[in-house]
Amino acid sequence: MSARVRVLIVDDSRTMRALIAHALSKDPNIEIAGEAGDAIEARQAIRELDPDVVTLDVEMPKMNGLDFLEKIMSLRPTPVIMISNLTRDGTQATIKALEIGAVDCIAKPQPGEVEEGFLHLPDIVKIAAKTRLRPLAKAKPLANGNAINWTAPGVYQPDNKIIAFGSSTGGVEALLSVLQKFPENCAPTLITQHMPAGFTRSFAERLDRNCRPHVTEAVDGETLKPGRIYLAPGGAMHLELSGKPGSLRCRLVAADPVNGHRPSVDVLFRSVAKLAGGHAAGAILTGMGSDGAEGLLQMRNAGARTFGQNEATSLVYGMPRVAFSVGAVEAQLPLTKIADAVLAATNALAQGER
């Protein structure tokens, strides 16, 4: 990669390409390598220009962004940032794109909100340029050769603890992988995933279709129940734990961003440390930056079990690295072992295994 990050902008709208180029050109460390109006032009441009990063529209003529992303990842893996309209089809496709391998997603700003909407795009592009694109490492098999079957009768029984996850870049795929192992009666689980407003509802619906527990966006005042997973709504509010033991609830707080994020993982983890103490398990997954490290440390100091995704299986080893470095992580694990760890830590039938 050259000293400056070279970006190819792919969008069927000439105006949108100009807006993206304008936002990126403000950063002296970014160079606009070229533009393309559809996947056919983009394919040729990638061959000729060899960009460090591609920004890709979801809804395009001739070939949509999802299909084109699959070709990029299979034929010439390149960091891709999806830029999507906030339509239902657009957000669902973007969530699928993140599972396929897109590094991040942002929403196309509304008229009059371009400056604010693309404010963080240069930073996202520079992080994307450093992303290692490779298959996730496979975990070594357990001693008996089989993972624990948490859905088998008598294997898992919630023990009045809660689970909290924090994730960012790469978190869509990571969370899907982890939560697909959860039993139908899992401990109440709260998640903060860095994601723009408008995308988290589609993400929650996708998780709900593919997981045994019921997954929804969190609702202010909602009482936590076993078998339920609560996802922080993107963009507007922080998700906190509220209430008291025996009657814990979700709380949505309209406050300033923390660590540059709203929702913030630190906000969630701090509230869990304060109200649940040792009656919780937390895990910090792939993502850029340091959000969640301080909160996870508070959880560990309060007696909670705490885990972090290891470097080998993280798309971006940022948040887990910082959390590990400050002593917040009890154990670093490959992604394939995270579910086993947090479930064992909240299983009434597995006590004494600390």
N, C-alpha and C positions, 0 to 999 in steps of 0.2 A: 504494500500500500504506500502511495506517495505521501509526502509531508502534509499535503492538503487532501481532505476527503473528497473524492470525485463522485458526484451524484448524477444518476440518470432519472429524469422526471417522466413518468408515464401517466398520462391522463388524456381522455378524448376532448376535454375542454381546453382551448387555447388560453382562455382567461385564467382558468385554475392553474395551468402550468406556469403562467406568468406570475401569479400570486405566490406559488410555492418557490419559484426561482428568486423572487424578490426577498422573501423571508430568509432563504438560505444564504443569499449573497451578502447579507449583513454581517455574516461571520467570516473573517479573513482566512479561517482554516478550512473553509468549504469552497469547492469549485463545482460549478454546474458543467458536467461533462457533456450533457446533451439532453434532448427531449424527444418524446415519441407520443403519437396520438392514439395508438392501438397496439395490441400485442404483436402484430406482424412487424411493425416498425421497431418495436422495442426489442424483439428477438435479434434483429439485425444490428441494432445499436449496441446491445450487450456484447455481441461478437466483436464489433469494431472498436468499441470504446473501453471495454473491460472496466466498468465502473466499480467503485468500492461499495456503493449502496444504491439501491433502487427504491424510489417512492412509487407506489402502484395504486391506481384507482381500482375499486372493486367492480363497478359497473361500467363496462366498456363494450363497444361494438366488436364484431368479428370473433372475439374470444374474451370471456369475462376474466377478471383479475384472478379469480380462484383457480380456474383451469390453467392460466398462464403461470401462476405461482407454482403449481405442481410441476410444470415443465422446467421452470428455473431450478427448483430444488433437486430434480432428478438428473438434469443434464448439465447445469452450471451453477452450483449452489452459490448464492450471493445474498448478503443481508438485505432484506426487504422490509419496508415500512408501508403498511396499508393505510390509505387515506380514503375514508368512506363517507358517503352521505348518510345522514341519520334516518334512513328508511328501514322498515322491518327487514326486508330482504337484504339490504346492505349490511345491517348489523349482524344478522345471522351468518352471512357469507364471511364477514370479517372475523367472527369467532372461529369459524372453520379454518380460515387462513392462518390464524395464530396457532391452531393445532397442527397444521401442515408444516409450519416452520417460519412464518413471518416473525420478525423480531418484535415489532410493536405495531400499534394502530393509533390513529388520531382521527377525529371527526372533521369533516370539511366545515369550516366556519360559516356562519350566517353572514349575509351582507351587513357591513358596518362593524363586524367583529373579527375581521381578518387578522389585525395586529395581535389581538389577544389570543385568537385561536391558534395561530402559528408561532406563538411566543417561544415555546420550548422545542420547536421542531429542529433547530440547529443542534441542540444538545442531544436530542434523540438520535439524530443522524450520526453524530460523532461516536456515541455509544454503540450504535449498530455496526459501525465500521470495525469495531474491535471485537465483535461477537464471533465466537468460534462456531462455525457451522459443521457439526459432525453428529453422528447418531449418539443417542444417550447410551452411556455405558451400561452393560447388563450386570445385574448384581449376581454374586455367587449364590448357588442354591443353598437352602438350609440343610442342616445335617441329615435330615430324613429325606431330602430331595424334593420336598413339597412345601409350598407356602401354607400358612395357617388358613384353614377354611372358616372364615369368620361367620359364614351364613349357616354353618352346621348347628343343629339344636344343642344347647348346653355349652357352646364354646364362648359366647359373648353375652354378658349381661351388664348394662350400664350401672355405674356405682355412684351416681349423683355428682359426678365430676363433669366438667365441660372441656371442649377442645377448641383451640383458636389457631388459625393459620394466617400467615402473612406472605404475600408474594407480589411480584411485579413482572418484569420482562421474562417471558418464558413460562409464566405462571398458569396460563390457560391450559396448556398441555399437561403441566405438572399436576395441577389440581384435579384434572379429569383422571389422570393415572392413579392418583392417590384415592380419590373418593369412590372410584369404581370398586375398590376393595372393601368399602364400608358396609357393614350389615344394615339391615332395615331398621334395627333398633339401636343405632349408634348413639353415643352420648351427644347431647346438644352441641352443635358445632358452629362457630362464628368465623367468617372469612373476610379479610380485607385484601382485595386484589386491586392494584393500581390499574384503573381503567377509566376512560372518559365517560361522562354522562351519556346515557342512551344505550351503552353497550352491555351494561351489567344485567339488564332484564333478559336479553337474549342469551347471555351466558348462563344465567340461572336456569332458564328453561332448557338449555342444552344439557346442563348437568342433571337436571331433574329427569330428563328422558333417558339418561345413560347410567344413572345410579339408583341403588335400592332405596336409600332414604329420600325424603321429600325435600327438594331444594328450592328456595325462593329468595327474592330480594328481601332484606330485613325491613320490617315495619316498626316504626316507633311505638314503644310500649308493649310489643308482642312478648308473651311469656315463653321462655325456653322450654322445649319439650324433647324427650328422647326421640330419635328417628327423624329429627329435623336439622337442616343445614341452612344457615342464614348468611347471605352474601351482602356485603356493604354496597349500597347504591353508589354508582360512579359519579364523581364530579362535584356534588353539591354539599354533602354532609359526611361527618365522621360517624363510624359505628362504635358504640361503647356498650359495655355491660353495665346494667343498673339493677336496682332492687336490693334484695337481701337473700342470703342462703335459704333455699327452699322455694324462693319466688323470684328468680332472676329473670330479667327482661332485656330486650334490645332497646337501645336508646340511640336515636339519630340526632346529631348535634350540628347545627349550622354555625361553624366557627372557622377561623382562618386556617389555611393550610399549615401542616406541620411537616417539617423536613421537605417542604415543597410539594406536599401531597395532600389531597383531600378526596377520598378518605385516606387516613394515615394508619399504618400498621402499629406505630408506637402508641397512638391513642387507644386502639383496641387492646393491645397487650397490657398497657398500664392499668386500664380499668379492670382487666381480668386479674392482674396481680392484686389489686386493691380489694376486690369483692369476692374473688374465689380463692385466692391464696394457694394453698397446696392442693385444693380440690380442682385442679386443672392440668391440662397438658397443652403445650404449645409447640408449633413448628414453623420455622422460617424457611421459605423456599426460594428458588431462583429469582433474581431481580437486581437491577442496578441501584447504586446508592447505599445508604445506611439505614433507611427507615425500618424500624422494628427492633434494632439491636438493643437500644436502651430499654425498651419496653419488655423485651424477652428476658433481659437481665433482671429486671424487677420481678418478673414472674418466677424466675429461678430462685431468686433470693427469698421469695415468699413461700417457697416450697413446692412449686409446680415442676412437673417433668418437662424438659425442654430439649428440642431436637432441631438440627439444621441439615439442609440438603448439602451433600458434599460437592466438591469442585468438579469431579469427573462427570456428574450427571446434571449440573446446572448449566443452563443456556448462558446465563450471566452470573458469575460467582462474585456478586457484590454484596448484597444484603446478608447472605449466609456467612460470607467471609468476615464482615465487620462484627456480626453477632458472635462468631466463634472467637475472634480476636479479643473481645472485651470480656470473655468468660460467660456469655449468656447461654451457650449451647452445651448441654450435658453430653450429647453424643452427635457426631456428624455421621450421616447415613446416606447411602445411595437412595435415589428416589423410590426404588422398588421396595425399600424397607421402611419408609416413613409411615405408611398406614399401619403396618404391624406394630411399630413402636408406640404410636399414640393410642391405638386400640388396646394394646396390652396394658398401658398406663391408666386406662379408664375402665378396665374390665373387672367387675366384682368377682369373677371366677379366677382371676389371675393375680391376686394380692400376694405380697411377700416376694415379688420378683423384681423389686426396685434395684 
